[in-house]
Amino acid sequence: MTVRELLSRIDSRELAEWMAYYSLDPFGTARADLSAGIIAATVANANKGKKGRPFQPADFMPYTEKIQQTESDMIQILNSMVKKGN
């Protein structure tokens, strides 16, 4: 339905409630993309070699925002990896 049809059927309070509910528990294509991403990551990780990072569901999701790491983030991650190796 169009936005105009939606607004003719519910008031702003109900719309706000649905928006709040969606922010807690997404439904629709976003949830389907996550489910497919989990399955794809599981299959890919089961069939990949031992080298390289494990795949994440977001690697297979079309509209996910990629997290950008700063140089200090990378150094902190590397330092924690070196400490775990000792």
MARZAZA-190900 format. One record per residue (C-alpha): chain; residue in one letter; x, y, z; residue number from 1. Coordinates in nm, 4 decimals. Layout:
<vextis>
+-------+-------+----------+----------+----------+------+
! dolum ! torgu !       px !       py !       pz ! vomi !
+-------+-------+----------+----------+----------+------+
!     A !     a !        X !        Y !        Z !  NUM !
...
+-------+-------+----------+----------+----------+------+
</vextis>
This chain:
<vextis>
+-------+-------+----------+----------+----------+------+
! dolum ! torgu !       px !       py !       pz ! vomi !
+-------+-------+----------+----------+----------+------+
!     A !     m !   0.0000 !   0.0000 !   0.0000 !    1 !
!     A !     t !   0.1084 !   0.3577 !  -0.0437 !    2 !
!     A !     v !   0.2106 !   0.5834 !   0.2425 !    3 !
!     A !     r !  -0.1105 !   0.7811 !   0.1961 !    4 !
!     A !     e !  -0.3199 !   0.4627 !   0.2288 !    5 !
!     A !     l !  -0.1235 !   0.3575 !   0.5366 !    6 !
!     A !     l !  -0.1738 !   0.6920 !   0.7065 !    7 !
!     A !     s !  -0.5468 !   0.6847 !   0.6280 !    8 !
!     A !     r !  -0.5755 !   0.3505 !   0.8120 !    9 !
!     A !     i !  -0.3615 !   0.4132 !   1.1217 !   10 !
!     A !     d !  -0.2753 !   0.7151 !   1.3314 !   11 !
!     A !     s !   0.0723 !   0.8488 !   1.4066 !   12 !
!     A !     r !   0.0798 !   0.6808 !   1.7476 !   13 !
!     A !     e !   0.0246 !   0.3352 !   1.6010 !   14 !
!     A !     l !   0.2805 !   0.4051 !   1.3278 !   15 !
!     A !     a !   0.5346 !   0.5074 !   1.5950 !   16 !
!     A !     e !   0.4617 !   0.1847 !   1.7851 !   17 !
!     A !     w !   0.5247 !  -0.0232 !   1.4715 !   18 !
!     A !     m !   0.8475 !   0.1667 !   1.4056 !   19 !
!     A !     a !   0.9651 !   0.1019 !   1.7628 !   20 !
!     A !     y !   0.8754 !  -0.2662 !   1.7329 !   21 !
!     A !     y !   1.0650 !  -0.2926 !   1.4038 !   22 !
!     A !     s !   1.3751 !  -0.1359 !   1.5606 !   23 !
!     A !     l !   1.3718 !  -0.4118 !   1.8253 !   24 !
!     A !     d !   1.2831 !  -0.7046 !   1.5981 !   25 !
!     A !     p !   1.3094 !  -0.6366 !   1.2240 !   26 !
!     A !     f !   1.0793 !  -0.8242 !   0.9895 !   27 !
!     A !     g !   1.0472 !  -0.8554 !   0.6150 !   28 !
!     A !     t !   1.3369 !  -0.8502 !   0.3707 !   29 !
!     A !     a !   1.5937 !  -0.7334 !   0.6288 !   30 !
!     A !     r !   1.5221 !  -1.0417 !   0.8388 !   31 !
!     A !     a !   1.5271 !  -1.2654 !   0.5319 !   32 !
!     A !     d !   1.8637 !  -1.1210 !   0.4244 !   33 !
!     A !     l !   2.0049 !  -1.1937 !   0.7694 !   34 !
!     A !     s !   1.8757 !  -1.5516 !   0.7625 !   35 !
!     A !     a !   2.0234 !  -1.6092 !   0.4173 !   36 !
!     A !     g !   2.3514 !  -1.4486 !   0.5265 !   37 !
!     A !     i !   2.3791 !  -1.6811 !   0.8261 !   38 !
!     A !     i !   2.3244 !  -1.9859 !   0.6061 !   39 !
!     A !     a !   2.5669 !  -1.8647 !   0.3384 !   40 !
!     A !     a !   2.8373 !  -1.7836 !   0.5971 !   41 !
!     A !     t !   2.7966 !  -2.1265 !   0.7564 !   42 !
!     A !     v !   2.8329 !  -2.3047 !   0.4233 !   43 !
!     A !     a !   3.1267 !  -2.0866 !   0.3169 !   44 !
!     A !     n !   3.3083 !  -2.1355 !   0.6486 !   45 !
!     A !     a !   3.2554 !  -2.5131 !   0.6351 !   46 !
!     A !     n !   3.4172 !  -2.5217 !   0.2907 !   47 !
!     A !     k !   3.6997 !  -2.2707 !   0.3265 !   48 !
!     A !     g !   4.0597 !  -2.3447 !   0.4128 !   49 !
!     A !     k !   4.2130 !  -2.2818 !   0.7515 !   50 !
!     A !     k !   4.3738 !  -1.9561 !   0.6409 !   51 !
!     A !     g !   4.1902 !  -1.6275 !   0.6256 !   52 !
!     A !     r !   3.9227 !  -1.4784 !   0.8392 !   53 !
!     A !     p !   3.5903 !  -1.6542 !   0.8860 !   54 !
!     A !     f !   3.3027 !  -1.5254 !   0.6777 !   55 !
!     A !     q !   3.0321 !  -1.3249 !   0.8543 !   56 !
!     A !     p !   2.6627 !  -1.3103 !   0.7579 !   57 !
!     A !     a !   2.7078 !  -0.9450 !   0.6552 !   58 !
!     A !     d !   2.9561 !  -1.0588 !   0.3876 !   59 !
!     A !     f !   2.6597 !  -1.2088 !   0.2021 !   60 !
!     A !     m !   2.3997 !  -0.9405 !   0.2710 !   61 !
!     A !     p !   2.3400 !  -0.6847 !  -0.0053 !   62 !
!     A !     y !   2.2607 !  -0.3725 !   0.1948 !   63 !
!     A !     t !   2.4675 !  -0.3886 !   0.5109 !   64 !
!     A !     e !   2.6816 !  -0.1004 !   0.6182 !   65 !
!     A !     k !   3.0459 !  -0.2026 !   0.6324 !   66 !
!     A !     i !   3.2245 !  -0.0967 !   0.9504 !   67 !
!     A !     q !   3.5322 !   0.1116 !   0.8791 !   68 !
!     A !     q !   3.8248 !   0.0490 !   1.1130 !   69 !
!     A !     t !   4.0651 !   0.3217 !   1.2083 !   70 !
!     A !     e !   4.4378 !   0.2626 !   1.2217 !   71 !
!     A !     s !   4.4244 !   0.2584 !   1.6022 !   72 !
!     A !     d !   4.1457 !  -0.0041 !   1.5898 !   73 !
!     A !     m !   4.3630 !  -0.2247 !   1.3704 !   74 !
!     A !     i !   4.6665 !  -0.1854 !   1.5982 !   75 !
!     A !     q !   4.4561 !  -0.2741 !   1.9020 !   76 !
!     A !     i !   4.3224 !  -0.5877 !   1.7285 !   77 !
!     A !     l !   4.6721 !  -0.6943 !   1.6217 !   78 !
!     A !     n !   4.8083 !  -0.6377 !   1.9728 !   79 !
!     A !     s !   4.5325 !  -0.8506 !   2.1243 !   80 !
!     A !     m !   4.6063 !  -1.1259 !   1.8710 !   81 !
!     A !     v !   4.9777 !  -1.1216 !   1.9578 !   82 !
!     A !     k !   4.8991 !  -1.1400 !   2.3304 !   83 !
!     A !     k !   4.6714 !  -1.4404 !   2.2771 !   84 !
!     A !     g !   4.9447 !  -1.6182 !   2.0793 !   85 !
!     A !     n !   5.1974 !  -1.6003 !   2.3654 !   86 !
+-------+-------+----------+----------+----------+------+
</vextis>
